[in-house]
Amino acid sequence: MTWSELIIGLENCQELLFFLSSSSLLQEFLDCVVGRLEFHYISSPCPSSTDNSSMQFSGDISLESRGICTSQATWWFADLGFLNLNMFKKIIDTMVSKKLDHSVISSFLFYYKRMKCPNASSAQKCRIIETVIKCLCPLVSSFISIRGLFDILQASFNLKMSKCSIGKLENLIGSQLDRAKLDDLLIPSPAGEQIAYNVNLILRLLDIFLSNSRGKLLMYQLKKVAELIDLYIMEVAPDPFLKPSKFLALAMAMPDIARESYDTIYLAMDIYLKVHYRLSEEEKIKICSVLRYDELTEKILKDLAQNESFPACALVTAQVTLQNKLRYSVSRTSIFS
């Protein structure tokens, strides 16, 4: 049976799905379709698959990162774009059971969502995205485009989807937060809130990352997320509506061992304290409690020692720490000279 004949067969099955849903013949046919995908990664037998524009989708990064040629692995995406949600779910389940490459499956899921959502109603979009989320959950998370997950999460917020669906997405993202980039995290806050970015979301993702992966995280993963969060704090620090408690929660979220330097945290604090100059001395001291002065560079310590935006106790501690570092440097120089 040719690929074109299989597509025609799929169309017929879709029309008769109500009568065939529990039929073993339908499953055998789906097995045949998916089996064909496994052995035909070179080019599509169907003219509809030659449209290169159809191959631009948010899952490309996941494929390329695994050394899979996008054009060879995805020629069939456009051919299966006609599937309704019920048949779509069945064929995805078949792909998973047949152990089709998870990068390819996840990329097809993102492609399907991108193709179907633009012309759909809000209710239809919710159903499409909910189905895509359900299909993503059984896949190995490292084979899923993190950018694609953030795109779906943003759409879920805009559509005010169920907490259950959003929770599943957040778990998928949080468990692999070390793969995210700063732009991924800069999600606007929900409508009606004055704060610019959705800080509560990032705190939830951090909690998932640290909780779900407890004991399994490698040091480089911790350091990568710590660097990412420090950059995020720099981005949100100028926001006049960011409460001290939220700034502090972000700064304290990662364990101390994850940071090799506290310079970026200091720079973020400097911005935050200058914008929020009306904070009480007590609030400033609480914010500065996050700093580990021994892990600030001499340049930063010199700046902090003269920075009037910080509480007096922070300036004194910076001066003492700087003097100790200078003494240590001098003593080491004299030993090796």
BELSULDA-V849020 format. One record per backbone hydrogen bond with DSSP energy under -0.5 kcal/mol. CO is the residue of the C=O (numbers start at 0). NH is the residue of the N-H. E is the energy in kcal/mol with one decimal. If there is no record, write none. Layout:
co & nh & e
CO & NH & E
CO & NH & E
This chain:
co & nh & e
1 & 5 & -2.0
2 & 6 & -2.3
3 & 7 & -2.1
4 & 8 & -2.4
5 & 9 & -2.4
6 & 10 & -2.3
7 & 11 & -2.1
8 & 12 & -2.6
9 & 13 & -2.5
10 & 14 & -1.7
11 & 15 & -1.4
13 & 16 & -1.1
15 & 18 & -1.2
15 & 19 & -1.6
16 & 20 & -1.8
19 & 22 & -2.5
22 & 26 & -1.3
23 & 27 & -2.3
24 & 28 & -2.1
25 & 29 & -2.5
26 & 30 & -2.5
27 & 31 & -1.7
28 & 32 & -2.1
29 & 33 & -2.7
30 & 34 & -2.4
31 & 35 & -1.7
32 & 36 & -1.3
33 & 37 & -1.5
34 & 38 & -0.8
35 & 38 & -0.5
35 & 39 & -0.6
36 & 39 & -0.7
45 & 48 & -1.6
46 & 49 & -1.9
47 & 50 & -0.7
49 & 51 & -1.0
50 & 53 & -1.4
51 & 54 & -1.8
52 & 55 & -1.3
54 & 56 & -1.0
56 & 59 & -1.6
58 & 61 & -0.5
58 & 62 & -1.4
59 & 63 & -2.7
60 & 64 & -2.4
61 & 65 & -0.5
62 & 65 & -1.3
62 & 67 & -2.1
63 & 66 & -1.8
66 & 68 & -0.5
68 & 72 & -1.9
69 & 73 & -1.6
73 & 76 & -1.7
75 & 79 & -1.4
76 & 79 & -0.7
77 & 80 & -1.0
79 & 82 & -1.4
83 & 87 & -2.9
84 & 88 & -2.6
85 & 89 & -1.7
86 & 90 & -2.4
87 & 91 & -2.1
88 & 92 & -2.4
89 & 93 & -1.8
90 & 94 & -2.2
91 & 95 & -2.4
92 & 96 & -2.4
93 & 97 & -2.2
94 & 99 & -2.8
95 & 98 & -1.4
100 & 104 & -2.2
101 & 105 & -2.7
102 & 106 & -1.9
103 & 107 & -2.2
104 & 108 & -2.2
105 & 109 & -2.2
106 & 110 & -2.3
107 & 111 & -2.9
108 & 112 & -2.1
109 & 113 & -2.4
110 & 114 & -2.3
111 & 115 & -2.4
112 & 116 & -2.2
113 & 117 & -0.6
116 & 119 & -1.8
120 & 124 & -2.9
121 & 125 & -2.1
122 & 126 & -1.9
123 & 127 & -2.7
124 & 128 & -2.9
125 & 129 & -2.7
126 & 130 & -2.1
127 & 131 & -2.4
128 & 132 & -2.7
129 & 133 & -2.3
130 & 134 & -2.1
131 & 135 & -1.8
132 & 136 & -1.8
133 & 137 & -0.6
135 & 138 & -1.7
139 & 142 & -2.2
140 & 143 & -1.8
144 & 148 & -1.8
145 & 149 & -2.1
146 & 150 & -2.1
147 & 151 & -2.0
148 & 152 & -2.4
149 & 153 & -2.5
150 & 154 & -2.1
151 & 155 & -2.5
152 & 156 & -2.1
153 & 157 & -2.2
154 & 158 & -2.0
155 & 160 & -2.3
156 & 159 & -1.0
161 & 165 & -2.2
162 & 166 & -2.7
163 & 167 & -2.0
164 & 168 & -1.9
165 & 169 & -2.8
166 & 170 & -2.0
167 & 171 & -2.0
168 & 172 & -2.5
169 & 173 & -3.4
170 & 174 & -1.9
172 & 175 & -1.6
173 & 176 & -1.3
175 & 178 & -2.1
176 & 179 & -1.7
180 & 183 & -0.8
180 & 184 & -1.1
181 & 184 & -0.9
181 & 185 & -0.9
184 & 186 & -2.6
186 & 197 & -3.3
189 & 192 & -1.9
195 & 188 & -1.9
196 & 198 & -2.0
197 & 201 & -1.4
198 & 202 & -2.3
199 & 203 & -2.0
200 & 204 & -2.6
201 & 205 & -2.4
202 & 206 & -2.1
203 & 207 & -2.3
204 & 208 & -2.6
205 & 209 & -2.5
206 & 210 & -2.6
207 & 211 & -2.4
208 & 212 & -0.7
210 & 213 & -1.2
212 & 215 & -2.6
212 & 216 & -1.1
217 & 220 & -0.7
217 & 221 & -1.9
218 & 222 & -2.7
219 & 223 & -2.0
220 & 224 & -2.2
221 & 225 & -2.5
222 & 226 & -2.5
223 & 227 & -2.0
224 & 228 & -2.9
225 & 229 & -2.4
226 & 230 & -1.9
227 & 231 & -2.0
228 & 232 & -2.8
229 & 233 & -1.8
230 & 234 & -1.5
231 & 235 & -2.1
232 & 236 & -1.9
235 & 238 & -1.8
238 & 241 & -1.6
240 & 242 & -0.7
242 & 245 & -0.6
242 & 246 & -2.3
243 & 247 & -2.7
244 & 248 & -2.0
245 & 249 & -2.3
246 & 250 & -2.4
247 & 251 & -2.1
248 & 252 & -0.6
249 & 252 & -0.8
254 & 257 & -1.9
255 & 258 & -1.6
261 & 265 & -2.3
262 & 266 & -2.4
263 & 267 & -2.3
264 & 268 & -2.6
265 & 269 & -2.8
266 & 270 & -1.9
267 & 271 & -2.7
268 & 272 & -3.3
269 & 273 & -1.7
270 & 274 & -2.2
271 & 275 & -2.9
273 & 276 & -0.6
274 & 276 & -0.6
275 & 278 & -1.7
279 & 283 & -2.2
280 & 284 & -2.5
281 & 285 & -2.0
282 & 286 & -2.1
283 & 287 & -2.5
284 & 288 & -0.9
286 & 289 & -1.4
287 & 290 & -1.4
290 & 292 & -0.6
291 & 294 & -1.8
292 & 295 & -1.6
294 & 261 & -2.4
296 & 300 & -2.6
297 & 301 & -2.5
298 & 302 & -1.7
299 & 303 & -3.0
300 & 304 & -2.5
302 & 305 & -1.1
303 & 306 & -1.5
305 & 307 & -0.9
306 & 309 & -1.4
310 & 313 & -0.9
310 & 314 & -1.5
311 & 315 & -2.2
312 & 316 & -2.2
313 & 317 & -2.2
314 & 318 & -2.2
315 & 319 & -2.5
316 & 320 & -2.6
317 & 321 & -2.5
318 & 322 & -2.3
319 & 323 & -2.3
320 & 324 & -2.2
321 & 325 & -2.5
322 & 326 & -2.5
323 & 327 & -2.3
324 & 328 & -2.3
325 & 329 & -2.4
326 & 330 & -2.7
327 & 331 & -2.2
328 & 332 & -2.0
329 & 333 & -2.3
330 & 334 & -1.7
331 & 335 & -1.9
332 & 336 & -0.7
